Amino acid sequence: MAAKRTAEAVWEHDLLHGSGTVKGTSGALPSMGVSWSARTEAPGGKTSPEELLAAAHAACYSMALSAGLGRMQKPPERLDVRATATFDKVGDAWKVTTMELQVTGKVPGISPAEFESAAQAAGQGCPISGALKGNVVVSVQAKLA
C-alpha cells in the first residue's frame, strides 16, 4: 500500500519582497515562515525548501542506515545524521547542487570498514537519495563514535 504525505504552502506578493508559510498536514510539522532572503541569505528564524529537503534526507537516511545495520545483525545504539543541502546559482537558474550527509554512529561490534560500507550503501539506497539521483550530488561521510 502506498503512503501519501501532504504539505501546504502559501506565498504572498513578489519573490524578493514577499513571504509565505509552509506546514505539514499531519500536525507534526508546524507552520513555518519562508522567504527568498531566508533562502539565499540569513535564515532569520525562517526555513527554506532546502532546509526542509535536508531534514527529510537526514531522517530518511538515518532509517535506511538503521535498517541496513539491522540486516547485518549489528543494530545501532545511536545514529547522529547531519544533512547539508547546497543551493547555488548555476548559469541563469538556481539549483540544489549537493547534499552532504555526515553520520556518526554508535554501533556495538562493528568495524570501521563495515560501518563505512553500510553508510555508503544507505546513502545510495534511501528513498530521498533515489529522488535526488541524477540531479544532486550526494556524498556520505561516516565515522564511529
N, CA, C and O atoms as CSV, one atom per row, in Angstrom:
chain,resi,resn,atom,element,x,y,z
A,1,MET,N,N,0.838,-1.176,0.000
A,1,MET,CA,C,0.000,0.000,0.000
A,1,MET,C,C,0.886,1.243,0.000
A,1,MET,O,O,1.839,1.338,0.773
A,2,ALA,N,N,0.570,2.165,-0.849
A,2,ALA,CA,C,1.349,3.400,-0.961
A,2,ALA,C,C,0.994,4.353,0.179
A,2,ALA,O,O,-0.165,4.458,0.580
A,3,ALA,N,N,1.991,5.032,0.684
A,3,ALA,CA,C,1.778,6.061,1.705
A,3,ALA,C,C,1.870,7.425,1.037
A,3,ALA,O,O,2.777,7.673,0.244
A,4,LYS,N,N,0.943,8.298,1.355
A,4,LYS,CA,C,0.972,9.653,0.824
A,4,LYS,C,C,1.086,10.621,1.990
A,4,LYS,O,O,0.406,10.464,3.004
A,5,ARG,N,N,1.938,11.613,1.848
A,5,ARG,CA,C,2.101,12.660,2.847
A,5,ARG,C,C,1.929,13.989,2.152
A,5,ARG,O,O,2.341,14.149,1.003
A,6,THR,N,N,1.327,14.942,2.834
A,6,THR,CA,C,0.986,16.210,2.209
A,6,THR,C,C,1.514,17.375,3.021
A,6,THR,O,O,1.473,17.368,4.251
A,7,ALA,N,N,2.005,18.363,2.320
A,7,ALA,CA,C,2.397,19.642,2.920
A,7,ALA,C,C,1.722,20.741,2.126
A,7,ALA,O,O,1.356,20.553,0.966
A,8,GLU,N,N,1.564,21.879,2.758
A,8,GLU,CA,C,0.914,23.011,2.109
A,8,GLU,C,C,1.774,24.255,2.248
A,8,GLU,O,O,2.453,24.444,3.258
A,9,ALA,N,N,1.741,25.092,1.238
A,9,ALA,CA,C,2.462,26.365,1.272
A,9,ALA,C,C,1.536,27.475,0.807
A,9,ALA,O,O,0.668,27.277,-0.043
A,10,VAL,N,N,1.748,28.652,1.389
A,10,VAL,CA,C,1.062,29.870,0.973
A,10,VAL,C,C,2.142,30.912,0.723
A,10,VAL,O,O,3.043,31.073,1.547
A,11,TRP,N,N,2.071,31.614,-0.387
A,11,TRP,CA,C,3.031,32.680,-0.714
A,11,TRP,C,C,2.251,33.943,-1.041
A,11,TRP,O,O,1.228,33.887,-1.724
A,12,GLU,N,N,2.732,35.086,-0.554
A,12,GLU,CA,C,2.083,36.361,-0.831
A,12,GLU,C,C,3.093,37.364,-1.371
A,12,GLU,O,O,4.181,37.526,-0.818
A,13,HIS,N,N,2.731,38.021,-2.435
A,13,HIS,CA,C,3.486,39.106,-3.063
A,13,HIS,C,C,4.614,38.576,-3.935
A,13,HIS,O,O,4.685,37.377,-4.204
A,14,ASP,N,N,5.492,39.467,-4.377
A,14,ASP,CA,C,6.541,39.067,-5.317
A,14,ASP,C,C,7.648,38.275,-4.615
A,14,ASP,O,O,7.700,38.206,-3.387
A,15,LEU,N,N,8.527,37.682,-5.420
A,15,LEU,CA,C,9.575,36.810,-4.877
A,15,LEU,C,C,10.502,37.535,-3.916
A,15,LEU,O,O,10.741,37.048,-2.811
A,16,LEU,N,N,11.025,38.675,-4.308
A,16,LEU,CA,C,12.046,39.343,-3.493
A,16,LEU,C,C,11.504,39.973,-2.218
A,16,LEU,O,O,12.206,40.016,-1.208
A,17,HIS,N,N,10.269,40.461,-2.245
A,17,HIS,CA,C,9.736,41.161,-1.079
A,17,HIS,C,C,8.633,40.398,-0.369
A,17,HIS,O,O,8.219,40.774,0.727
A,18,GLY,N,N,8.158,39.332,-0.986
A,18,GLY,CA,C,7.079,38.547,-0.409
A,18,GLY,C,C,7.570,37.559,0.624
A,18,GLY,O,O,8.761,37.464,0.919
A,19,SER,N,N,6.620,36.833,1.160
A,19,SER,CA,C,6.941,35.778,2.118
A,19,SER,C,C,5.786,34.800,2.160
A,19,SER,O,O,4.737,35.019,1.554
A,20,GLY,N,N,5.999,33.729,2.881
A,20,GLY,CA,C,4.958,32.727,2.950
A,20,GLY,C,C,5.126,31.829,4.141
A,20,GLY,O,O,5.948,32.072,5.025
A,21,THR,N,N,4.327,30.785,4.144
A,21,THR,CA,C,4.406,29.767,5.186
A,21,THR,C,C,4.328,28.397,4.533
A,21,THR,O,O,3.801,28.238,3.432
A,22,VAL,N,N,4.864,27.421,5.236
A,22,VAL,CA,C,4.786,26.029,4.824
A,22,VAL,C,C,4.462,25.217,6.067
A,22,VAL,O,O,4.943,25.518,7.160
A,23,LYS,N,N,3.635,24.176,5.892
A,23,LYS,CA,C,3.304,23.304,7.021
A,23,LYS,C,C,2.940,21.929,6.498
A,23,LYS,O,O,2.531,21.758,5.350
A,24,GLY,N,N,3.101,20.965,7.372
A,24,GLY,CA,C,2.646,19.617,7.064
A,24,GLY,C,C,1.215,19.464,7.509
A,24,GLY,O,O,0.771,20.157,8.425
A,25,THR,N,N,0.486,18.570,6.880
A,25,THR,CA,C,-0.913,18.400,7.254
A,25,THR,C,C,-1.105,17.390,8.381
A,25,THR,O,O,-2.212,17.264,8.903
A,26,SER,N,N,-0.049,16.665,8.769
A,26,SER,CA,C,-0.168,15.676,9.844
A,26,SER,C,C,-0.225,16.325,11.225
A,26,SER,O,O,-0.647,15.692,12.193
A,27,GLY,N,N,0.198,17.581,11.317
A,27,GLY,CA,C,0.289,18.251,12.608
A,27,GLY,C,C,1.689,18.184,13.202
A,27,GLY,O,O,1.993,18.904,14.153
A,28,ALA,N,N,2.534,17.339,12.657
A,28,ALA,CA,C,3.893,17.200,13.183
A,28,ALA,C,C,4.818,18.314,12.713
A,28,ALA,O,O,5.791,18.637,13.394
A,29,LEU,N,N,4.529,18.900,11.566
A,29,LEU,CA,C,5.340,19.982,11.010
A,29,LEU,C,C,4.519,21.264,11.108
A,29,LEU,O,O,3.627,21.496,10.293
A,30,PRO,N,N,4.820,22.101,12.109
A,30,PRO,CA,C,4.009,23.310,12.309
A,30,PRO,C,C,4.225,24.319,11.190
A,30,PRO,O,O,5.166,24.194,10.407
A,31,SER,N,N,3.373,25.294,11.119
A,31,SER,CA,C,3.502,26.361,10.136
A,31,SER,C,C,4.816,27.110,10.368
A,31,SER,O,O,5.099,27.568,11.475
A,32,MET,N,N,5.606,27.223,9.311
A,32,MET,CA,C,6.910,27.886,9.401
A,32,MET,C,C,7.008,28.932,8.300
A,32,MET,O,O,6.537,28.713,7.185
A,33,GLY,N,N,7.619,30.067,8.615
A,33,GLY,CA,C,7.802,31.128,7.643
A,33,GLY,C,C,8.894,30.810,6.642
A,33,GLY,O,O,9.893,30.170,6.971
A,34,VAL,N,N,8.690,31.270,5.406
A,34,VAL,CA,C,9.683,31.149,4.339
A,34,VAL,C,C,9.761,32.475,3.598
A,34,VAL,O,O,8.775,33.205,3.498
A,35,SER,N,N,10.949,32.774,3.081
A,35,SER,CA,C,11.122,33.971,2.254
A,35,SER,C,C,12.343,33.767,1.373
A,35,SER,O,O,13.176,32.900,1.637
A,36,TRP,N,N,12.440,34.576,0.322
A,36,TRP,CA,C,13.601,34.475,-0.555
A,36,TRP,C,C,14.875,34.828,0.204
A,36,TRP,O,O,15.893,34.153,0.048
A,37,SER,N,N,14.833,35.870,1.017
A,37,SER,CA,C,16.047,36.247,1.765
A,37,SER,C,C,16.437,35.156,2.755
A,37,SER,O,O,17.628,34.934,2.976
A,38,ALA,N,N,15.470,34.470,3.357
A,38,ALA,CA,C,15.798,33.365,4.261
A,38,ALA,C,C,16.415,32.203,3.486
A,38,ALA,O,O,17.184,31.416,4.038
A,39,ARG,N,N,16.075,32.105,2.220
A,39,ARG,CA,C,16.574,31.021,1.376
A,39,ARG,C,C,17.983,31.293,0.876
A,39,ARG,O,O,18.784,30.366,0.755
A,40,THR,N,N,18.300,32.553,0.583
A,40,THR,CA,C,19.572,32.866,-0.071
A,40,THR,C,C,20.540,33.656,0.795
A,40,THR,O,O,21.714,33.784,0.448
A,41,GLU,N,N,20.066,34.188,1.915
A,41,GLU,CA,C,20.937,34.995,2.782
A,41,GLU,C,C,20.915,34.407,4.183
A,41,GLU,O,O,21.297,33.253,4.373
A,42,ALA,N,N,20.476,35.176,5.162
A,42,ALA,CA,C,20.404,34.699,6.537
A,42,ALA,C,C,18.991,34.198,6.832
A,42,ALA,O,O,18.020,34.848,6.445
A,43,PRO,N,N,18.857,33.056,7.507
A,43,PRO,CA,C,17.536,32.497,7.759
A,43,PRO,C,C,16.617,33.404,8.586
A,43,PRO,O,O,15.416,33.459,8.321
A,44,GLY,N,N,17.147,34.102,9.564
A,44,GLY,CA,C,16.326,34.998,10.364
A,44,GLY,C,C,15.114,34.325,10.984
A,44,GLY,O,O,14.044,34.929,11.067
A,45,GLY,N,N,15.268,33.083,11.421
A,45,GLY,CA,C,14.172,32.375,12.062
A,45,GLY,C,C,13.192,31.722,11.106
A,45,GLY,O,O,12.206,31.125,11.537
A,46,LYS,N,N,13.455,31.830,9.813
A,46,LYS,CA,C,12.589,31.208,8.816
A,46,LYS,C,C,13.299,29.997,8.222
A,46,LYS,O,O,14.508,29.832,8.385
A,47,THR,N,N,12.547,29.167,7.541
A,47,THR,CA,C,13.123,27.985,6.917
A,47,THR,C,C,13.203,28.184,5.403
A,47,THR,O,O,12.890,29.260,4.894
A,48,SER,N,N,13.619,27.152,4.698
A,48,SER,CA,C,13.702,27.189,3.237
A,48,SER,C,C,13.393,25.796,2.702
A,48,SER,O,O,13.468,24.816,3.443
A,49,PRO,N,N,13.049,25.703,1.431
A,49,PRO,CA,C,12.846,24.377,0.852
A,49,PRO,C,C,14.083,23.492,0.998
A,49,PRO,O,O,13.969,22.280,1.176
A,50,GLU,N,N,15.264,24.105,0.921
A,50,GLU,CA,C,16.494,23.312,1.032
A,50,GLU,C,C,16.689,22.772,2.444
A,50,GLU,O,O,17.157,21.647,2.618
A,51,GLU,N,N,16.334,23.565,3.454
A,51,GLU,CA,C,16.432,23.073,4.832
A,51,GLU,C,C,15.444,21.926,5.048
A,51,GLU,O,O,15.769,20.934,5.701
A,52,LEU,N,N,14.250,22.068,4.503
A,52,LEU,CA,C,13.252,21.011,4.627
A,52,LEU,C,C,13.697,19.755,3.880
A,52,LEU,O,O,13.485,18.640,4.356
A,53,LEU,N,N,14.313,19.933,2.714
A,53,LEU,CA,C,14.855,18.798,1.971
A,53,LEU,C,C,15.964,18.118,2.767
A,53,LEU,O,O,16.016,16.890,2.838
A,54,ALA,N,N,16.851,18.913,3.365
A,54,ALA,CA,C,17.931,18.348,4.184
A,54,ALA,C,C,17.359,17.583,5.376
A,54,ALA,O,O,17.852,16.506,5.710
A,55,ALA,N,N,16.329,18.124,6.016
A,55,ALA,CA,C,15.704,17.434,7.147
A,55,ALA,C,C,15.100,16.110,6.701
A,55,ALA,O,O,15.258,15.089,7.370
A,56,ALA,N,N,14.409,16.133,5.569
A,56,ALA,CA,C,13.817,14.901,5.045
A,56,ALA,C,C,14.899,13.875,4.731
A,56,ALA,O,O,14.738,12.688,5.014
A,57,HIS,N,N,15.996,14.334,4.147
A,57,HIS,CA,C,17.071,13.412,3.782
A,57,HIS,C,C,17.749,12.846,5.024
A,57,HIS,O,O,18.053,11.654,5.066
A,58,ALA,N,N,17.988,13.671,6.028
A,58,ALA,CA,C,18.607,13.194,7.273
A,58,ALA,C,C,17.740,12.118,7.921
A,58,ALA,O,O,18.254,11.092,8.367
A,59,ALA,N,N,16.430,12.347,7.976
A,59,ALA,CA,C,15.526,11.378,8.593
A,59,ALA,C,C,15.480,10.083,7.782
A,59,ALA,O,O,15.569,8.991,8.344
A,60,CYS,N,N,15.343,10.206,6.478
A,60,CYS,CA,C,15.275,9.039,5.601
A,60,CYS,C,C,16.563,8.220,5.676
A,60,CYS,O,O,16.534,6.996,5.803
A,61,TYR,N,N,17.682,8.921,5.596
A,61,TYR,CA,C,18.982,8.251,5.626
A,61,TYR,C,C,19.197,7.520,6.949
A,61,TYR,O,O,19.694,6.393,6.959
A,62,SER,N,N,18.829,8.151,8.063
A,62,SER,CA,C,19.034,7.504,9.365
A,62,SER,C,C,18.226,6.207,9.445
A,62,SER,O,O,18.696,5.217,10.006
A,63,MET,N,N,17.015,6.209,8.887
A,63,MET,CA,C,16.202,4.990,8.891
A,63,MET,C,C,16.796,3.923,7.973
A,63,MET,O,O,16.822,2.743,8.322
A,64,ALA,N,N,17.274,4.341,6.800
A,64,ALA,CA,C,17.866,3.389,5.862
A,64,ALA,C,C,19.124,2.762,6.442
A,64,ALA,O,O,19.337,1.556,6.310
A,65,LEU,N,N,19.958,3.571,7.082
A,65,LEU,CA,C,21.185,3.027,7.682
A,65,LEU,C,C,20.849,2.105,8.842
A,65,LEU,O,O,21.465,1.049,8.989
A,66,SER,N,N,19.883,2.486,9.666
A,66,SER,CA,C,19.464,1.615,10.763
A,66,SER,C,C,18.979,0.264,10.242
A,66,SER,O,O,19.308,-0.781,10.804
A,67,ALA,N,N,18.200,0.293,9.173
A,67,ALA,CA,C,17.704,-0.951,8.581
A,67,ALA,C,C,18.851,-1.807,8.050
A,67,ALA,O,O,18.876,-3.019,8.261
A,68,GLY,N,N,19.800,-1.175,7.362
A,68,GLY,CA,C,20.946,-1.914,6.834
A,68,GLY,C,C,21.790,-2.537,7.927
A,68,GLY,O,O,22.226,-3.683,7.816
A,69,LEU,N,N,22.016,-1.780,8.976
A,69,LEU,CA,C,22.785,-2.315,10.104
A,69,LEU,C,C,22.031,-3.461,10.777
A,69,LEU,O,O,22.636,-4.438,11.217
A,70,GLY,N,N,20.720,-3.332,10.853
A,70,GLY,CA,C,19.911,-4.408,11.420
A,70,GLY,C,C,20.028,-5.687,10.605
A,70,GLY,O,O,20.115,-6.782,11.161
A,71,ARG,N,N,20.029,-5.542,9.274
A,71,ARG,CA,C,20.197,-6.730,8.416
A,71,ARG,C,C,21.560,-7.371,8.615
A,71,ARG,O,O,21.725,-8.568,8.379
A,72,MET,N,N,22.540,-6.583,9.047
A,72,MET,CA,C,23.887,-7.111,9.329
A,72,MET,C,C,23.963,-7.720,10.727
A,72,MET,O,O,25.015,-8.207,11.143
A,73,GLN,N,N,22.836,-7.689,11.452
A,73,GLN,CA,C,22.795,-8.149,12.842
A,73,GLN,C,C,23.656,-7.272,13.753
A,73,GLN,O,O,24.198,-7.744,14.752
A,74,LYS,N,N,23.774,-5.987,13.395
A,74,LYS,CA,C,24.545,-5.022,14.181
A,74,LYS,C,C,23.725,-3.736,14.326
A,74,LYS,O,O,24.108,-2.686,13.809
A,75,PRO,N,N,22.594,-3.828,15.033
A,75,PRO,CA,C,21.735,-2.655,15.152
A,75,PRO,C,C,22.439,-1.515,15.890
A,75,PRO,O,O,23.206,-1.755,16.823
A,76,PRO,N,N,22.182,-0.293,15.477
A,76,PRO,CA,C,22.845,0.846,16.120
A,76,PRO,C,C,22.212,1.177,17.462
A,76,PRO,O,O,21.015,0.978,17.669
A,77,GLU,N,N,23.037,1.684,18.366
A,77,GLU,CA,C,22.510,2.288,19.587
A,77,GLU,C,C,22.074,3.713,19.282
A,77,GLU,O,O,21.086,4.206,19.827
A,78,ARG,N,N,22.833,4.373,18.396
A,78,ARG,CA,C,22.520,5.758,18.050
A,78,ARG,C,C,23.178,6.121,16.723
A,78,ARG,O,O,24.311,5.730,16.443
A,79,LEU,N,N,22.440,6.879,15.912
A,79,LEU,CA,C,22.978,7.446,14.681
A,79,LEU,C,C,22.690,8.941,14.706
A,79,LEU,O,O,21.533,9.347,14.824
A,80,ASP,N,N,23.713,9.750,14.598
A,80,ASP,CA,C,23.556,11.203,14.505
A,80,ASP,C,C,23.856,11.593,13.063
A,80,ASP,O,O,24.973,11.409,12.581
A,81,VAL,N,N,22.854,12.132,12.383
A,81,VAL,CA,C,22.983,12.455,10.961
A,81,VAL,C,C,22.787,13.952,10.761
A,81,VAL,O,O,21.848,14.548,11.289
A,82,ARG,N,N,23.673,14.535,10.002
A,82,ARG,CA,C,23.567,15.939,9.605
A,82,ARG,C,C,23.546,15.971,8.083
A,82,ARG,O,O,24.456,15.451,7.437
A,83,ALA,N,N,22.525,16.573,7.514
A,83,ALA,CA,C,22.419,16.704,6.059
A,83,ALA,C,C,22.515,18.186,5.710
A,83,ALA,O,O,21.856,19.024,6.326
A,84,THR,N,N,23.340,18.496,4.722
A,84,THR,CA,C,23.516,19.878,4.288
A,84,THR,C,C,23.247,19.963,2.793
A,84,THR,O,O,23.968,19.383,1.981
A,85,ALA,N,N,22.196,20.698,2.445
A,85,ALA,CA,C,21.850,20.925,1.040
A,85,ALA,C,C,22.483,22.242,0.602
A,85,ALA,O,O,22.381,23.246,1.307
A,86,THR,N,N,23.133,22.240,-0.551
A,86,THR,CA,C,23.704,23.460,-1.119
A,86,THR,C,C,22.794,23.963,-2.224
A,86,THR,O,O,22.483,23.235,-3.167
A,87,PHE,N,N,22.365,25.222,-2.100
A,87,PHE,CA,C,21.504,25.897,-3.068
A,87,PHE,C,C,22.353,26.963,-3.726
A,87,PHE,O,O,22.822,27.878,-3.049
A,88,ASP,N,N,22.565,26.868,-5.040
A,88,ASP,CA,C,23.500,27.755,-5.709
A,88,ASP,C,C,22.969,28.115,-7.094
A,88,ASP,O,O,22.150,27.404,-7.678
A,89,LYS,N,N,23.455,29.219,-7.586
A,89,LYS,CA,C,23.079,29.639,-8.939
A,89,LYS,C,C,23.991,28.918,-9.933
A,89,LYS,O,O,25.217,28.974,-9.836
A,90,VAL,N,N,23.362,28.246,-10.882
A,90,VAL,CA,C,24.074,27.520,-11.932
A,90,VAL,C,C,23.591,28.102,-13.252
A,90,VAL,O,O,22.455,27.879,-13.668
A,91,GLY,N,N,24.471,28.848,-13.899
A,91,GLY,CA,C,24.050,29.556,-15.101
A,91,GLY,C,C,23.038,30.620,-14.718
A,91,GLY,O,O,23.312,31.469,-13.870
A,92,ASP,N,N,21.874,30.575,-15.336
A,92,ASP,CA,C,20.823,31.547,-15.046
A,92,ASP,C,C,19.800,31.039,-14.039
A,92,ASP,O,O,18.874,31.768,-13.684
A,93,ALA,N,N,19.949,29.808,-13.574
A,93,ALA,CA,C,18.940,29.204,-12.696
A,93,ALA,C,C,19.522,28.837,-11.338
A,93,ALA,O,O,20.722,28.596,-11.204
A,94,TRP,N,N,18.652,28.801,-10.336
A,94,TRP,CA,C,19.019,28.332,-9.002
A,94,TRP,C,C,18.755,26.841,-8.935
A,94,TRP,O,O,17.793,26.343,-9.520
A,95,LYS,N,N,19.624,26.124,-8.209
A,95,LYS,CA,C,19.541,24.668,-8.174
A,95,LYS,C,C,20.124,24.136,-6.872
A,95,LYS,O,O,21.068,24.712,-6.330
A,96,VAL,N,N,19.571,23.050,-6.372
A,96,VAL,CA,C,20.214,22.299,-5.296
A,96,VAL,C,C,21.317,21.504,-5.981
A,96,VAL,O,O,21.043,20.649,-6.823
A,97,THR,N,N,22.570,21.790,-5.616
A,97,THR,CA,C,23.696,21.172,-6.317
A,97,THR,C,C,24.269,19.962,-5.588
A,97,THR,O,O,24.680,18.988,-6.218
A,98,THR,N,N,24.295,20.028,-4.256
A,98,THR,CA,C,24.872,18.925,-3.490
A,98,THR,C,C,24.069,18.679,-2.220
A,98,THR,O,O,23.381,19.566,-1.715
A,99,MET,N,N,24.174,17.458,-1.721
A,99,MET,CA,C,23.646,17.089,-0.411
A,99,MET,C,C,24.744,16.300,0.276
A,99,MET,O,O,25.139,15.226,-0.178
A,100,GLU,N,N,25.228,16.853,1.377
A,100,GLU,CA,C,26.288,16.201,2.146
A,100,GLU,C,C,25.668,15.567,3.379
A,100,GLU,O,O,25.038,16.246,4.189
A,101,LEU,N,N,25.853,14.260,3.514
A,101,LEU,CA,C,25.381,13.527,4.682
A,101,LEU,C,C,26.575,13.189,5.552
A,101,LEU,O,O,27.545,12.594,5.082
A,102,GLN,N,N,26.506,13.565,6.814
A,102,GLN,CA,C,27.544,13.219,7.784
A,102,GLN,C,C,26.876,12.407,8.877
A,102,GLN,O,O,25.898,12.850,9.481
A,103,VAL,N,N,27.402,11.224,9.130
A,103,VAL,CA,C,26.815,10.355,10.144
A,103,VAL,C,C,27.882,9.901,11.125
A,103,VAL,O,O,28.982,9.504,10.740
A,104,THR,N,N,27.532,9.969,12.392
A,104,THR,CA,C,28.344,9.396,13.461
A,104,THR,C,C,27.487,8.329,14.115
A,104,THR,O,O,26.357,8.588,14.531
A,105,GLY,N,N,28.035,7.131,14.202
A,105,GLY,CA,C,27.252,6.021,14.737
A,105,GLY,C,C,27.871,5.389,15.956
A,105,GLY,O,O,29.090,5.260,16.068
A,106,LYS,N,N,27.011,4.999,16.860
A,106,LYS,CA,C,27.408,4.176,17.995
A,106,LYS,C,C,26.798,2.807,17.723
A,106,LYS,O,O,25.603,2.589,17.924
A,107,VAL,N,N,27.646,1.891,17.261
A,107,VAL,CA,C,27.190,0.589,16.799
A,107,VAL,C,C,28.086,-0.483,17.414
A,107,VAL,O,O,29.208,-0.683,16.949
A,108,PRO,N,N,27.618,-1.165,18.439
A,108,PRO,CA,C,28.439,-2.195,19.077
A,108,PRO,C,C,28.825,-3.312,18.109
A,108,PRO,O,O,28.005,-3.782,17.320
A,109,GLY,N,N,30.074,-3.720,18.187
A,109,GLY,CA,C,30.540,-4.887,17.450
A,109,GLY,C,C,30.770,-4.690,15.969
A,109,GLY,O,O,30.893,-5.673,15.238
A,110,ILE,N,N,30.831,-3.450,15.496
A,110,ILE,CA,C,31.043,-3.230,14.067
A,110,ILE,C,C,32.437,-2.641,13.840
A,110,ILE,O,O,32.930,-1.865,14.659
A,111,SER,N,N,33.057,-3.008,12.743
A,111,SER,CA,C,34.362,-2.436,12.397
A,111,SER,C,C,34.138,-1.132,11.641
A,111,SER,O,O,33.069,-0.915,11.069
A,112,PRO,N,N,35.150,-0.265,11.640
A,112,PRO,CA,C,35.012,0.960,10.846
A,112,PRO,C,C,34.722,0.685,9.368
A,112,PRO,O,O,33.933,1.401,8.751
A,113,ALA,N,N,35.341,-0.332,8.805
A,113,ALA,CA,C,35.110,-0.658,7.389
A,113,ALA,C,C,33.673,-1.124,7.155
A,113,ALA,O,O,33.059,-0.749,6.156
A,114,GLU,N,N,33.140,-1.926,8.053
A,114,GLU,CA,C,31.758,-2.380,7.920
A,114,GLU,C,C,30.790,-1.198,8.034
A,114,GLU,O,O,29.813,-1.109,7.291
A,115,PHE,N,N,31.076,-0.302,8.968
A,115,PHE,CA,C,30.205,0.860,9.149
A,115,PHE,C,C,30.256,1.752,7.916
A,115,PHE,O,O,29.224,2.233,7.450
A,116,GLU,N,N,31.442,1.969,7.395
A,116,GLU,CA,C,31.606,2.789,6.191
A,116,GLU,C,C,30.820,2.188,5.024
A,116,GLU,O,O,30.131,2.905,4.298
A,117,SER,N,N,30.925,0.892,4.852
A,117,SER,CA,C,30.216,0.218,3.764
A,117,SER,C,C,28.704,0.357,3.924
A,117,SER,O,O,28.003,0.653,2.956
A,118,ALA,N,N,28.202,0.148,5.128
A,118,ALA,CA,C,26.767,0.275,5.384
A,118,ALA,C,C,26.309,1.716,5.182
A,118,ALA,O,O,25.230,1.956,4.642
A,119,ALA,N,N,27.123,2.668,5.612
A,119,ALA,CA,C,26.778,4.085,5.481
A,119,ALA,C,C,26.703,4.496,4.013
A,119,ALA,O,O,25.789,5.222,3.624
A,120,GLN,N,N,27.643,4.047,3.203
A,120,GLN,CA,C,27.638,4.378,1.779
A,120,GLN,C,C,26.442,3.727,1.080
A,120,GLN,O,O,25.804,4.350,0.231
A,121,ALA,N,N,26.140,2.478,1.436
A,121,ALA,CA,C,25.001,1.792,0.829
A,121,ALA,C,C,23.698,2.515,1.161
A,121,ALA,O,O,22.841,2.668,0.291
A,122,ALA,N,N,23.538,2.958,2.400
A,122,ALA,CA,C,22.337,3.691,2.798
A,122,ALA,C,C,22.253,5.018,2.052
A,122,ALA,O,O,21.161,5.471,1.710
A,123,GLY,N,N,23.405,5.644,1.799
A,123,GLY,CA,C,23.431,6.905,1.069
A,123,GLY,C,C,22.957,6.758,-0.361
A,123,GLY,O,O,22.439,7.708,-0.947
A,124,GLN,N,N,23.130,5.581,-0.925
A,124,GLN,CA,C,22.655,5.319,-2.286
A,124,GLN,C,C,21.237,4.764,-2.298
A,124,GLN,O,O,20.509,4.920,-3.278
A,125,GLY,N,N,20.848,4.113,-1.197
A,125,GLY,CA,C,19.607,3.361,-1.199
A,125,GLY,C,C,18.393,3.987,-0.559
A,125,GLY,O,O,17.281,3.501,-0.768
A,126,CYS,N,N,18.558,5.050,0.216
A,126,CYS,CA,C,17.361,5.604,0.866
A,126,CYS,C,C,16.473,6.284,-0.178
A,126,CYS,O,O,16.982,6.799,-1.174
A,127,PRO,N,N,15.167,6.292,0.034
A,127,PRO,CA,C,14.253,6.850,-0.965
A,127,PRO,C,C,14.501,8.317,-1.330
A,127,PRO,O,O,14.304,8.699,-2.483
A,128,ILE,N,N,14.922,9.134,-0.384
A,128,ILE,CA,C,15.195,10.534,-0.725
A,128,ILE,C,C,16.438,10.614,-1.611
A,128,ILE,O,O,16.470,11.417,-2.543
A,129,SER,N,N,17.457,9.801,-1.342
A,129,SER,CA,C,18.616,9.743,-2.238
A,129,SER,C,C,18.176,9.351,-3.638
A,129,SER,O,O,18.655,9.907,-4.626
A,130,GLY,N,N,17.257,8.386,-3.719
A,130,GLY,CA,C,16.749,7.958,-5.015
A,130,GLY,C,C,16.036,9.082,-5.746
A,130,GLY,O,O,16.152,9.210,-6.965
A,131,ALA,N,N,15.298,9.895,-5.002
A,131,ALA,CA,C,14.582,11.011,-5.621
A,131,ALA,C,C,15.555,12.065,-6.154
A,131,ALA,O,O,15.257,12.752,-7.132
A,132,LEU,N,N,16.709,12.191,-5.514
A,132,LEU,CA,C,17.704,13.189,-5.912
A,132,LEU,C,C,18.641,12.680,-7.009
A,132,LEU,O,O,19.282,13.469,-7.703
A,133,LYS,N,N,18.713,11.363,-7.157
A,133,LYS,CA,C,19.673,10.737,-8.077
A,133,LYS,C,C,19.576,11.323,-9.484
A,133,LYS,O,O,18.489,11.466,-10.043
A,134,GLY,N,N,20.731,11.655,-10.034
A,134,GLY,CA,C,20.799,12.211,-11.373
A,134,GLY,C,C,20.638,13.723,-11.403
A,134,GLY,O,O,20.845,14.345,-12.445
A,135,ASN,N,N,20.273,14.324,-10.272
A,135,ASN,CA,C,20.080,15.771,-10.201
A,135,ASN,C,C,20.979,16.445,-9.175
A,135,ASN,O,O,21.387,17.591,-9.363
A,136,VAL,N,N,21.286,15.750,-8.103
A,136,VAL,CA,C,22.036,16.315,-6.987
A,136,VAL,C,C,23.148,15.333,-6.610
A,136,VAL,O,O,22.911,14.129,-6.514
A,137,VAL,N,N,24.334,15.840,-6.402
A,137,VAL,CA,C,25.458,15.010,-5.976
A,137,VAL,C,C,25.304,14.742,-4.476
A,137,VAL,O,O,25.319,15.674,-3.672
A,138,VAL,N,N,25.158,13.471,-4.102
A,138,VAL,CA,C,25.020,13.089,-2.699
A,138,VAL,C,C,26.329,12.476,-2.237
A,138,VAL,O,O,26.852,11.561,-2.872
A,139,SER,N,N,26.860,12.982,-1.126
A,139,SER,CA,C,28.083,12.407,-0.541
A,139,SER,C,C,27.825,12.000,0.890
A,139,SER,O,O,26.966,12.571,1.562
A,140,VAL,N,N,28.575,11.004,1.361
A,140,VAL,CA,C,28.404,10.482,2.722
A,140,VAL,C,C,29.768,10.448,3.397
A,140,VAL,O,O,30.742,9.936,2.845
A,141,GLN,N,N,29.814,10.999,4.597
A,141,GLN,CA,C,30.990,10.887,5.472
A,141,GLN,C,C,30.530,10.163,6.719
A,141,GLN,O,O,29.577,10.590,7.371
A,142,ALA,N,N,31.204,9.060,7.061
A,142,ALA,CA,C,30.779,8.242,8.192
A,142,ALA,C,C,31.931,8.035,9.160
A,142,ALA,O,O,33.087,7.884,8.764
A,143,LYS,N,N,31.578,8.031,10.450
A,143,LYS,CA,C,32.565,7.705,11.474
A,143,LYS,C,C,31.850,7.081,12.653
A,143,LYS,O,O,30.669,7.333,12.894
A,144,LEU,N,N,32.574,6.276,13.371
A,144,LEU,CA,C,32.047,5.673,14.583
A,144,LEU,C,C,32.345,6.568,15.774
A,144,LEU,O,O,33.382,7.229,15.826
A,145,ALA,N,N,31.425,6.584,16.727
A,145,ALA,CA,C,31.599,7.385,17.942
A,145,ALA,C,C,32.603,6.711,18.856
A,145,ALA,O,O,32.896,7.224,19.936
